[in-house]
């Protein structure tokens, strides 16, 4: 059983070029599976060891939630308190009565996803000048790091203690997570595995592309503050399996645990579909943790992405088994989720997960052939030819030719494809509505080409490549595609994984403001500055300023 699970981890690590990591599985009695792989420091050749810490990113939100729920139990907070009543200095948009503790915990307060221009929590909140969702509070699930920053500040206000102290005293110490830390500072550098990210952040990454050491950051925010060993995270998962109790130590009573899982949003986080892994029927976000149903079981989960680290925790409350994966792959990849879910399935039923099922070189043959992926496609004089280059049973490899270049099409986690050719490597290729979409282009079938849609002159000043110094979302491109303005991010921990439509909302004094996303409930906005020589020199994404890059 465990050898097949190790084979699955090794295959995913090799196929997706994961520098290093560790996976543990636990039941209510203890840790029964552990596997470490790769390097904690690639350059120095240091292998991952039991004592290496990995930043667990947003899995920290589960810890923050438990701290807040404990404060509720002790009468220092109420779930229906508005955060503005607790923090009376908040900017006006954050003072709305509908922004309650409960809605912050389950991401239904209508706040923006992130405000990552500043490193300090109070600075991020005090400088916030955006808006909130037009949806009625409590009706729209929209994941928000800002919401958890507010929760950390509220916990500090009512308790008189910083959140990191509360996490350490009320969770890490009672659960004997003796190696874990509630904040990451320069003093901790030697204890952590080095994090890694793509060398080229301006184009979609594919396995085989070079990686470099990620920037080192000090972090203490309530949205992602913890670094842990795999085994320590396994102890935390055992507490979840015990419904708030580990080895006789209770940090949540039954009623509080039920509230955490029962106070759910209308929706939840997306679940990675994986071959051999039972599909998830429902996914709804509770108080700081995602609650899923799969095969009639209740499963709680959370992922964590940081600059240079990707982690995942999965706990089946009915089977009594949990799997935790920590890696030093960049936080914009779901590779840790793929490992955790695949290992959980393999431990439950050995032989169900094909170790080669996630190889990005191979595609499902029926999906490719029935979907019409192959053929000749054209857009305004440029042509691409997509064809099957190799077949092995029910799977195929496909290749694309553009101009004189021919290269394999490698699958991405989102179902798009990357081609490493000079003419196509700037953007990912996505297939939809019988056409391949690539940056500004839509390649339709050559024998049924769509009529040309001219570019809108009024939108041209906003097109181009924009860059900032934030490590969370370093750069993006804005393109016109068939009359629509799109933001296309090649990667980034806080970047959108799909091309996002920009919808014009406000024009004034030469500035243009767009909603980021077609859904009118979305709160994110981007404003472009007045054109200079016909081009906007800067863009402001929810308070994070980007300038036009000197590279295309």
matplotlib code that plots the C-alpha trace (Angstrom):
import matplotlib.pyplot as plt

x = [0.0, 2.6, 5.0, 2.4, 1.7, 5.5, 5.5, 2.7, 4.6, 7.8, 6.0, 4.3, 7.6, 9.5, 6.8, 6.3, 9.9, 9.1, 12.4, 11.6, 9.0, 7.4, 4.1, 2.6, -0.5, -2.1, -5.0, -6.4, -3.7, -0.7, 1.4, 1.5, 3.0, 5.9, 7.8, 10.4, 11.8, 14.1, 16.1, 15.6, 18.5, 19.1, 22.3, 23.9, 22.6, 20.9, 18.1, 14.7, 15.0, 12.4, 13.4, 13.0, 10.2, 8.0, 5.8, 2.2, 0.6, -3.2, -3.5, -2.7, -6.2, -7.5, -5.3, -6.6, -10.1, -9.6, -8.2, -11.2, -13.7, -12.0, -12.4, -16.0, -16.3, -14.7, -17.1, -14.6, -16.1, -19.4, -19.7, -22.3, -20.1, -19.2, -15.4, -15.9, -17.4, -14.2, -11.7, -13.1, -10.2, -11.0, -11.4, -15.0, -15.6, -14.6, -16.9, -20.1, -22.3, -22.5, -18.8, -19.1, -16.7, -18.5, -18.6, -14.9, -14.3, -16.2, -15.3, -18.8, -18.1, -17.5, -13.9, -11.1, -8.9, -5.7, -4.0, -0.3, 1.4, 2.5, 3.9, 2.4, -1.1, -2.1, -0.6, -2.5, -5.8, -5.3, -4.3, -7.2, -9.1, -11.1, -14.7, -16.6, -18.8, -22.2, -23.6, -25.6, -23.4, -23.3, -24.5, -21.3, -18.2, -15.1, -11.9, -10.2, -6.8, -7.8, -10.6, -8.3, -5.9, -8.9, -9.6, -6.1, -6.3, -9.7, -8.3, -5.5, -7.8, -10.1, -7.5, -4.6, -2.2, -0.8, -2.3, 1.1, 1.2, -2.4, -1.6, 1.6, 0.0, -3.4, -2.6, 1.1, 2.0, -1.1, -0.8, 3.0, 3.8, 7.2, 9.0, 6.5, 6.6, 3.8, 5.7, 8.8, 11.7, 15.3, 16.2, 14.4, 16.1, 18.4, 15.5, 13.4, 13.8, 14.7, 11.7, 11.8, 10.0, 10.4, 13.3, 11.0, 8.0, 6.7, 5.5, 3.7, 6.0, 6.2, 8.2, 11.8, 11.9, 14.6, 13.8, 15.6, 15.5, 12.5, 12.8, 13.0, 10.2, 9.4, 5.7, 3.4, 0.0, -3.2, -3.8, -0.5, 1.9, 3.0, 5.9, 5.8, 7.4, 5.3, 5.0, 3.8, 1.2, 0.2, -0.5, -2.7, -4.6, -5.0, -6.7, -9.1, -9.8, -10.5, -13.0, -10.9, -9.1, -5.6, -4.4, -6.8, -6.0, -9.0, -8.6, -12.2, -15.2, -17.8, -20.1, -17.4, -16.1, -19.6, -19.9, -16.6, -17.8, -21.5, -21.4, -20.7, -20.7, -22.9, -19.8, -16.2, -12.8, -12.3, -11.2, -8.5, -9.9, -7.3, -7.3, -8.1, -9.3, -13.0, -14.8, -16.0, -19.7, -19.9, -17.4, -18.4, -16.2, -16.8, -15.1, -11.6, -11.7, -13.1, -15.8, -16.3, -18.4, -16.9, -18.3, -20.7, -17.8, -17.2, -13.7, -12.1, -9.2, -7.1, -4.3, -1.5, 0.5, 3.5, 6.3, 8.4, 6.1, 3.0, 1.2, -2.1, -4.0, -6.8, -8.7, -11.5, -13.5, -15.4, -12.4, -10.3, -7.4, -5.6, -2.8, -0.5, 1.9, 4.5, 6.8, 9.2, 7.5, 6.1, 2.7, 0.9, 1.1, -1.5, 1.2, 0.8, -2.9, -2.3, 0.0, -2.3, -5.4, -3.6, -1.9, -5.2, -6.9, -4.0, -3.8, -7.6, -7.5, -4.1, -3.7, -6.4, -4.0, -2.0, 1.5, 1.7, -1.8, -0.6, 2.3, 1.8, 3.1, 0.1, -3.5, -6.7, -7.2, -11.0, -10.9, -8.6, -10.4, -14.0, -13.2, -11.8, -8.5, -6.6, -6.6, -5.5, -6.5, -6.0, -6.2, -5.6, -3.0, -1.2, -1.8, -1.2, -1.4, -2.3, -1.8, -1.4, 2.3, 2.2, -0.4, -0.3, -3.5, -6.1, -3.7, -1.9, 0.7, -0.2, 2.1, 1.6, 3.3, 3.5, 5.5, 8.6, 8.5, 7.0, 6.8, 4.8, 1.7, 2.2, -0.9, -1.2, -3.1, -6.0, -6.5, -4.6, -1.4, 2.1, 4.2, 7.9, 8.4, 9.6, 6.3, 4.0, 5.7, 4.5, 1.0, -0.8, -3.0, -6.6, -9.2, -12.8, -15.7, -13.9, -11.0, -7.6, -7.1, -3.7, -3.1, -4.7, -5.5, -8.3, -7.3, -10.5, -10.6, -8.9, -11.8, -14.4, -12.5, -14.4, -14.8, -12.2, -13.0, -11.0, -9.2, -11.0, -8.8, -10.1, -8.7, -5.2, -3.6, -4.2, -2.6, 0.9, 3.1, 2.9, 5.2, 5.5, 7.9, 5.4, 6.6, 3.0, 1.8, 4.8, 3.4, 0.6, -0.2, -3.4, -4.5, -7.5, -9.1, -12.0, -13.2, -12.7, -10.0, -8.3, -5.8, -3.5, -1.1, 1.6, 1.7, 2.0, 0.7, -2.1, -2.5, -5.6, -5.1, -7.3, -7.5, -9.8, -12.0, -11.7, -15.0, -15.0, -16.8, -15.5, -13.8, -12.6, -9.8, -8.1, -8.1, -10.0, -11.2, -12.2, -13.8, -11.4, -13.7, -17.0, -19.1, -20.6, -20.3, -16.5, -15.0, -11.5, -10.7, -7.8, -7.3, -5.0, -3.3, -3.7, -1.9, 1.6, 2.5, -0.7, 0.0, -1.0, 2.3, 0.9, -1.9, -3.2, -4.6, -6.5, -3.8, -0.8, 0.9, 2.3, 4.3, 4.6, 7.4, 10.2, 9.8, 6.9]
y = [0.0, 2.5, 1.6, 2.5, 5.8, 6.6, 5.8, 8.3, 11.0, 10.3, 10.4, 13.8, 15.2, 14.2, 15.1, 18.6, 19.3, 19.8, 20.7, 18.9, 18.2, 15.8, 13.9, 12.4, 10.4, 10.1, 8.5, 9.3, 7.2, 8.7, 9.0, 5.9, 7.1, 9.5, 10.2, 12.9, 13.6, 16.0, 18.9, 21.5, 23.4, 22.5, 24.4, 23.1, 19.5, 19.3, 16.7, 17.3, 16.1, 15.7, 18.9, 21.2, 23.8, 24.8, 27.8, 26.5, 29.7, 29.8, 26.6, 29.2, 30.5, 27.3, 28.3, 31.9, 30.6, 28.5, 31.4, 33.5, 30.8, 30.4, 34.1, 33.7, 30.9, 33.1, 35.9, 38.4, 38.2, 37.3, 35.9, 38.6, 41.5, 43.8, 44.3, 48.0, 48.1, 46.4, 48.4, 51.9, 53.3, 51.3, 53.0, 53.8, 50.9, 48.4, 49.8, 48.4, 46.5, 43.5, 42.9, 40.6, 38.2, 35.2, 36.5, 37.3, 33.7, 32.1, 34.7, 36.1, 39.7, 40.8, 41.9, 42.0, 38.9, 40.6, 43.9, 42.9, 46.2, 46.6, 44.0, 45.2, 44.2, 47.6, 49.3, 47.2, 47.8, 51.5, 52.2, 50.4, 52.7, 50.1, 49.0, 45.9, 43.6, 44.7, 41.3, 41.2, 40.3, 36.6, 35.6, 35.6, 33.4, 35.3, 34.3, 37.2, 37.4, 40.9, 39.4, 37.3, 40.2, 42.0, 38.9, 39.0, 42.6, 42.1, 39.2, 41.4, 44.3, 42.2, 40.0, 42.5, 40.0, 39.7, 36.9, 35.1, 34.9, 33.5, 30.9, 29.8, 29.6, 28.2, 25.9, 25.1, 24.5, 22.5, 20.3, 19.9, 21.2, 21.9, 22.6, 25.0, 28.7, 31.3, 33.8, 33.8, 36.1, 36.4, 34.4, 31.4, 31.3, 28.4, 26.2, 26.5, 24.7, 27.2, 28.1, 28.1, 29.8, 30.0, 32.1, 33.5, 35.1, 36.7, 33.6, 30.5, 27.9, 24.3, 21.4, 21.7, 25.5, 26.7, 27.4, 29.9, 30.5, 32.6, 35.9, 35.5, 37.2, 37.8, 37.0, 37.3, 38.0, 36.2, 35.1, 33.1, 33.2, 29.7, 27.5, 23.8, 20.4, 17.8, 15.8, 18.8, 19.6, 15.9, 16.5, 19.4, 17.2, 14.6, 17.3, 17.8, 14.1, 14.2, 17.1, 19.5, 17.1, 15.5, 12.9, 14.1, 17.8, 19.8, 23.2, 23.2, 21.7, 19.8, 22.7, 25.0, 22.4, 21.9, 25.7, 25.8, 23.2, 24.1, 27.9, 27.5, 29.9, 29.2, 27.9, 26.9, 26.4, 24.6, 21.0, 19.7, 16.8, 14.0, 10.6, 7.8, 10.2, 10.0, 13.2, 15.7, 16.2, 19.5, 22.1, 24.8, 27.0, 27.0, 29.1, 29.1, 25.7, 24.1, 21.4, 18.8, 15.8, 12.9, 9.4, 10.3, 11.3, 14.7, 15.9, 19.1, 20.7, 23.7, 24.7, 27.1, 29.0, 31.3, 32.7, 29.6, 27.1, 25.1, 22.9, 21.1, 19.5, 16.9, 15.2, 12.6, 12.8, 9.6, 7.4, 8.9, 9.5, 12.7, 13.5, 16.6, 17.7, 20.4, 21.4, 24.1, 24.5, 28.0, 28.7, 29.2, 25.5, 22.9, 20.2, 19.7, 19.3, 16.7, 14.8, 14.9, 13.9, 11.2, 9.7, 9.7, 7.8, 5.4, 4.6, 4.0, 1.7, 0.8, 0.7, 3.2, 6.1, 5.8, 7.2, 8.5, 9.9, 13.5, 13.5, 16.9, 15.4, 13.0, 13.9, 11.8, 10.5, 10.7, 14.3, 15.4, 13.6, 14.1, 17.7, 18.5, 19.8, 18.8, 20.4, 23.6, 26.9, 30.5, 34.0, 37.1, 35.4, 33.4, 29.7, 26.8, 23.1, 20.9, 17.1, 13.9, 13.0, 9.8, 7.3, 4.9, 3.2, 5.7, 8.6, 10.7, 13.3, 16.4, 18.9, 22.4, 23.9, 27.6, 29.2, 26.9, 25.9, 22.6, 21.7, 19.4, 20.9, 20.4, 20.3, 22.8, 22.2, 24.4, 22.3, 24.8, 24.1, 25.5, 25.3, 26.0, 27.7, 31.3, 32.2, 30.8, 30.7, 34.1, 32.9, 29.7, 28.1, 27.4, 25.4, 26.6, 26.9, 24.9, 27.4, 27.9, 31.1, 32.6, 36.1, 38.5, 35.8, 33.4, 30.7, 29.3, 26.4, 27.4, 26.2, 28.2, 31.3, 33.8, 37.3, 39.8, 41.8, 45.1, 46.3, 49.1, 52.2, 53.5, 50.4, 50.4, 52.7, 50.0, 47.1, 46.0, 44.5, 45.8, 45.0, 45.8, 44.8, 42.8, 39.2, 37.9, 39.0, 40.4, 41.2, 40.8, 41.7, 43.4, 42.4, 42.9, 39.7, 40.0, 43.3, 42.4, 43.7, 40.9, 40.7, 37.7, 36.7, 34.2, 33.1, 34.3, 33.3, 35.9, 36.1, 34.7, 31.4, 32.2, 35.1, 37.7, 40.2, 43.8, 45.6, 49.4, 51.1, 54.7, 57.3, 60.5, 63.0, 60.7, 57.7, 54.6, 52.1, 48.5, 45.7, 42.7, 39.9, 39.5, 38.7, 42.0, 41.0, 41.0, 43.8, 44.0, 47.0, 48.2, 51.8, 53.0, 56.3, 59.0, 58.1, 59.4, 59.3, 57.2, 54.6, 54.5, 54.4, 52.8, 50.7, 50.4, 47.0, 47.5, 49.8, 47.9, 50.1, 48.6, 50.5, 49.7, 47.2, 47.8, 44.2, 43.2]
z = [0.0, 1.0, -1.8, -4.4, -2.6, -2.7, -6.4, -7.0, -5.1, -7.0, -10.3, -9.6, -8.3, -11.4, -13.9, -12.5, -11.4, -7.7, -6.0, -2.7, -0.1, 2.3, 2.6, 5.7, 6.4, 9.8, 11.5, 15.0, 16.5, 14.9, 11.8, 9.7, 6.4, 5.7, 2.6, 1.9, -1.5, -3.3, -1.9, 0.8, -0.9, -4.5, -5.0, -1.8, -2.5, 0.9, 0.9, 2.6, 6.3, 9.0, 10.7, 7.7, 7.9, 5.0, 4.9, 4.8, 3.5, 3.7, 5.8, 8.5, 8.0, 9.8, 12.8, 12.7, 12.6, 15.6, 17.5, 16.6, 17.5, 20.9, 21.4, 20.6, 23.1, 25.8, 25.1, 23.7, 20.2, 18.6, 15.1, 14.2, 15.4, 12.6, 12.3, 12.0, 15.6, 16.8, 14.8, 14.7, 12.6, 9.5, 6.1, 5.3, 2.9, 5.6, 8.3, 6.7, 9.2, 6.9, 7.2, 10.2, 11.9, 10.5, 7.0, 7.1, 8.3, 5.4, 2.7, 2.2, 3.3, -0.3, 0.1, -2.5, -2.8, -1.7, -1.1, -1.4, -2.1, 1.5, 3.9, 7.1, 8.1, 9.6, 6.6, 4.2, 5.9, 6.7, 3.1, 1.6, -0.8, -2.8, -2.6, -1.7, -3.7, -4.9, -3.7, -0.5, 2.4, 3.0, -0.4, -2.5, -1.8, -2.8, -1.2, 0.6, 2.3, 3.4, 5.4, 7.4, 8.0, 9.5, 11.7, 13.0, 13.9, 15.5, 17.6, 18.7, 19.6, 21.9, 23.5, 23.8, 22.3, 18.8, 16.7, 16.4, 20.3, 20.4, 17.7, 19.6, 23.0, 22.1, 19.2, 18.6, 22.3, 23.4, 20.3, 20.8, 17.4, 18.8, 15.6, 14.1, 14.2, 14.1, 12.1, 9.8, 10.5, 9.4, 12.5, 11.1, 7.7, 8.4, 9.6, 6.4, 3.2, 0.4, -1.7, -5.5, -8.4, -12.2, -13.6, -16.2, -14.4, -17.6, -19.4, -18.3, -16.7, -17.9, -16.4, -17.7, -17.5, -15.1, -11.5, -9.2, -5.4, -4.5, -2.7, 1.1, 2.9, 6.6, 7.2, 10.2, 8.7, 9.8, 6.2, 6.0, 8.9, 9.9, 8.9, 9.9, 9.5, 7.7, 10.9, 12.9, 10.3, 10.6, 14.4, 13.5, 11.0, 13.7, 15.9, 13.0, 12.8, 16.5, 16.0, 18.0, 20.3, 20.1, 22.6, 25.2, 24.6, 23.4, 21.7, 20.3, 22.0, 19.9, 19.5, 18.3, 15.8, 14.5, 14.1, 12.1, 9.7, 9.6, 9.0, 5.3, 2.4, -0.6, -2.5, -1.7, -3.2, -6.5, -6.2, -8.5, -10.7, -10.7, -12.4, -10.0, -7.2, -6.4, -7.5, -5.0, -4.9, -3.0, -1.8, 0.6, 2.7, 6.5, 9.1, 7.9, 6.3, 3.2, 3.7, 1.0, 0.4, -1.5, -1.7, 1.1, 3.4, 5.0, 4.0, 5.3, 3.3, 2.8, 0.5, 1.1, -1.5, -0.6, -2.6, -3.1, -1.2, -1.9, 0.7, 1.2, 4.0, 3.5, 6.4, 5.8, 9.0, 8.3, 7.2, 9.9, 7.6, 6.8, 4.4, 4.5, 1.7, 2.0, -0.9, -1.9, -5.3, -6.0, -4.4, -7.7, -8.5, -7.1, -7.0, -3.2, -3.6, -6.4, -4.1, -1.1, -2.9, -4.9, -1.9, 0.1, -2.7, -3.1, 0.6, 0.7, -2.4, -3.7, -7.5, -8.3, -9.1, -12.2, -11.4, -15.0, -15.0, -14.4, -16.8, -18.7, -21.9, -22.2, -22.9, -22.7, -26.2, -26.2, -24.7, -27.6, -30.4, -29.3, -28.4, -31.8, -30.6, -33.7, -37.2, -38.9, -37.2, -38.3, -37.1, -39.4, -41.5, -38.8, -38.8, -36.3, -36.9, -34.0, -34.4, -32.5, -32.4, -30.4, -29.1, -26.2, -25.6, -24.4, -24.2, -26.8, -27.1, -29.2, -30.9, -32.4, -35.4, -35.9, -38.7, -38.9, -35.2, -33.9, -30.2, -27.9, -26.2, -22.5, -20.3, -17.5, -14.2, -15.5, -18.7, -20.9, -22.8, -23.1, -26.2, -25.9, -29.3, -29.8, -31.5, -28.9, -25.5, -24.3, -23.5, -22.7, -25.3, -24.3, -26.3, -26.1, -28.5, -31.2, -31.2, -29.7, -27.7, -27.2, -25.8, -28.3, -30.8, -31.4, -33.9, -35.5, -38.0, -41.2, -43.3, -41.3, -40.2, -38.1, -39.5, -38.4, -35.4, -35.5, -32.4, -30.5, -30.7, -27.4, -25.6, -27.2, -24.6, -21.9, -23.8, -23.0, -20.3, -16.7, -13.8, -10.1, -7.3, -5.3, -5.3, -5.0, -8.4, -10.3, -13.8, -16.3, -19.8, -21.1, -24.6, -26.9, -28.1, -30.5, -29.1, -25.4, -23.1, -21.1, -18.3, -18.8, -15.9, -16.7, -13.0, -9.5, -6.1, -6.0, -9.8, -11.6, -13.2, -16.2, -18.6, -17.0, -18.8, -17.9, -17.9, -18.1, -15.3, -14.8, -16.9, -15.4, -15.9, -18.3, -15.9, -16.8, -14.2, -15.0, -13.0, -13.0, -14.1, -16.0, -12.9, -11.7, -8.1, -8.1, -6.0, -7.7, -9.8, -12.0, -12.9, -15.8, -15.7, -18.4, -21.6, -22.3, -26.0, -26.6, -23.8, -20.2, -18.2, -15.1, -13.7, -10.2, -9.1, -5.8, -4.5, -6.0, -8.6, -11.8, -14.4, -18.1, -18.6, -21.0, -22.3, -24.5]

ax = plt.figure().add_subplot(projection="3d")
ax.plot(x, y, z, "-o")
ax.set_aspect("equal")
plt.show()
